[in-house]
Amino acid sequence: MKQRIALITGATAGIGFETAKILSENHFNLIITGRRQDRLEKIQQELENENCQVKTLCFDVQQKKEVDQALASLTEDWKKVDILVNNAGLAAGLDPVNQANVDDWEAMIDTNIKGLLYMTREVSNWMIARQQGHILNISSIAGVQTYPNGSVYCATKHAVNAISKAMRIELAPHNIKVGTISPGAIETEFSLVRFKGDQEQAAKVYEGFTPLSARDIAESIYFVLSRPAHVNIDDLLIMPTAQASARDIFRKD
């Protein structure tokens, strides 16, 4: 049987990397994308084996021209993508709306919403041509609940959820599955990016409790992707045991 091909955006770290790793362990062929060529090459060397071919594409999902050029560079065999994991995303800043940096807003909107749309528009047409496929969008608890000082990040993840629900209706006639996975507090580069490299501030986010790991989410992604053809997981919300809501995390003293 032909090996399935999974395309993962934001694969150079965190959820994206762990998803690539678990799919390679289960004999998927991979297209991994990101902005760091050196990391992509290192991951390719780590994961590629006789049961897993790995193709790398280095580009920024915020830039439609780069997205289009990168995807156009694939051969027809590599365009037979079975799974698209729209994982690339970020949070920037943690300020009230009247004080926030507009550049942070632009980065979140361009990555979390527009980047997902750019990727999906092209790859979904490849899937429609084959009348099969699975698109999994990585959202967040911030797409389900809101919290102060996160207005635009929450808005972008609410948009991911809305887009996914509409896509589910639009693509179901073409035998294409669509779903979202929404993690709560997860210890990756997320907070380090949000606080612009401030390691001390980022570390405080995870003090006093055990957050989710990238592997936790990757295992859930694999579960969703490995369901039978007639089963679609529309939405999955995953929280650390200590986190009861977007704002309520019970920390040990």
Beta strands, then each sheet from edge to edge (+ up, - down):
strand 1: 5-8
strand 2: 29-34
strand 3: 54-58
strand 4: 83-86
strand 5: 133-138
strand 6: 176-183
strand 7: 235-238
sheet 1: 3+ 2+ 1+ 4+ 5+ 6+ 7+
end
